[in-house]
Amino acid sequence: MIKKKGIIRRTLGSMFNVQRWFSLPTIIISTKIFWKFARDIFVRQPSMAATSETFEEAVKRFSLTEEDIKQRGKAFLRNSLMFLFISMILFFYTIYLLVNAYLLATFISALLTILVLVYAYREHFWYTQIKHRKLGLNFKIWWQLLLKKEITL
């Protein structure tokens, strides 16, 4: 009688293994990786906060010439404009998906649009630091410089 219960349990267990259907171990691992990345993004690292290097010191440390600085500034500006253009295309595509009631695709496209906008911000932020020759700017100062408000660096 006990053997029959074991056979039935194994048979039904292999047929109705919901954890395997949903690949639960993979979902758990992916969730842990996602939260690790999210924590790394939003938690300020002490090594980055402790360093206060001036622009001139960084130029000396990387042994950059004035021409190198100009080229990198142009590259950062070009990349930020390219990412901004791509995000505009994605934004209009997101609106198109929303109008046609593709809600899941709209959500994914909106996330992709936000991601590309973050890349555009990052590249323009680096361009702004090179343009004004000041490291360690924050979002507020970047925004004021973008709007061309008078601030003291």
C-alpha positions in Angstrom: 0.0 0.0 0.0 2.8 2.4 0.8 4.5 1.7 -2.5 1.4 2.6 -4.4 1.2 5.9 -2.6 4.8 6.6 -3.6 4.1 5.7 -7.2 1.0 7.9 -7.3 2.8 10.8 -5.7 5.7 10.5 -8.2 3.4 10.2 -11.2 1.2 13.1 -10.2 4.2 15.1 -9.0 5.8 14.9 -12.4 2.6 15.7 -14.2 1.6 18.6 -12.0 4.9 20.1 -11.1 3.9 23.8 -11.0 7.4 25.0 -9.9 8.9 23.5 -13.1 6.1 25.0 -15.3 6.9 28.5 -14.1 10.6 27.9 -13.7 10.5 29.1 -10.1 14.2 28.7 -9.4 15.1 30.9 -12.4 12.5 33.5 -11.3 14.0 33.6 -7.8 17.5 34.0 -9.1 16.5 36.7 -11.6 14.7 38.6 -8.8 17.7 38.5 -6.6 19.9 39.8 -9.4 17.4 42.6 -10.2 17.3 43.7 -6.6 21.1 43.7 -6.4 21.3 45.9 -9.4 18.6 48.2 -8.1 20.4 48.5 -4.8 23.7 49.2 -6.5 22.1 52.0 -8.6 20.3 53.8 -5.7 22.8 53.3 -2.9 25.7 55.7 -3.0 29.0 53.9 -2.8 31.4 55.1 -0.2 34.5 54.9 -2.5 32.8 57.4 -4.9 31.7 59.8 -2.2 35.1 59.9 -0.5 37.1 61.0 -3.6 37.1 64.7 -4.3 39.2 65.3 -7.4 39.4 68.5 -9.3 39.1 68.6 -13.1 42.7 69.5 -13.5 43.9 66.6 -11.3 41.8 64.2 -13.4 43.3 65.6 -16.6 46.8 65.0 -15.2 45.9 61.5 -13.9 44.6 60.4 -17.3 47.3 62.5 -19.1 44.7 64.1 -21.5 45.6 66.8 -23.9 43.3 69.8 -24.7 42.4 68.1 -28.0 41.4 64.9 -26.2 39.1 66.8 -23.9 37.5 68.6 -26.8 37.0 65.3 -28.7 35.5 63.6 -25.6 33.2 66.6 -25.0 32.0 66.4 -28.6 31.5 62.7 -28.4 29.4 63.0 -25.1 27.3 65.7 -26.7 26.8 63.7 -29.9 25.8 60.6 -27.9 23.4 62.5 -25.7 21.7 64.0 -28.8 21.5 60.6 -30.4 20.0 59.0 -27.3 17.5 61.9 -27.1 16.5 61.4 -30.7 16.0 57.6 -30.1 14.0 58.3 -27.0 11.7 60.7 -28.9 11.1 57.9 -31.5 10.4 55.4 -28.7 8.1 57.9 -27.0 6.0 58.3 -30.2 6.0 54.5 -30.6 4.8 54.2 -27.0 1.9 56.6 -27.8 1.1 54.5 -30.9 1.0 51.4 -28.8 -1.2 53.0 -26.1 -3.7 54.3 -28.7 -4.0 50.8 -30.2 -4.4 49.3 -26.7 -1.3 47.1 -26.6 -0.9 47.7 -22.9 1.9 45.3 -22.1 3.9 46.5 -25.1 3.2 50.1 -24.1 4.6 49.4 -20.6 7.8 47.8 -22.0 8.2 50.6 -24.6 7.7 53.2 -21.9 10.4 51.5 -19.7 12.7 51.4 -22.7 12.1 55.1 -23.4 12.9 56.0 -19.8 16.1 53.9 -20.0 17.3 55.7 -23.2 16.5 59.1 -21.6 18.7 58.1 -18.6 21.5 57.4 -21.0 20.9 60.7 -22.7 21.1 62.4 -19.3 24.3 60.6 -18.3 26.1 61.5 -21.5 24.9 65.2 -21.3 25.9 65.3 -17.6 29.5 64.2 -18.6 29.5 66.7 -21.4 28.5 69.5 -19.0 31.2 68.5 -16.6 33.8 68.8 -19.4 32.3 72.0 -20.7 32.5 73.7 -17.4 35.6 71.9 -16.2 34.0 71.0 -12.9 33.7 67.4 -11.5 31.1 66.4 -8.9 28.1 68.3 -10.2 24.7 67.2 -9.0 21.4 67.1 -10.8 20.2 70.5 -9.6 23.4 72.3 -10.9 23.2 70.3 -14.2 19.6 71.5 -14.6 20.5 75.1 -13.9 23.3 75.0 -16.3 21.0 73.4 -18.9 18.5 76.3 -18.5 21.5 78.7 -18.6 20.7 80.2 -15.2 23.5 82.1 -13.5 25.2 80.0 -10.8 28.6 80.0 -9.2 30.6 76.8 -9.6 
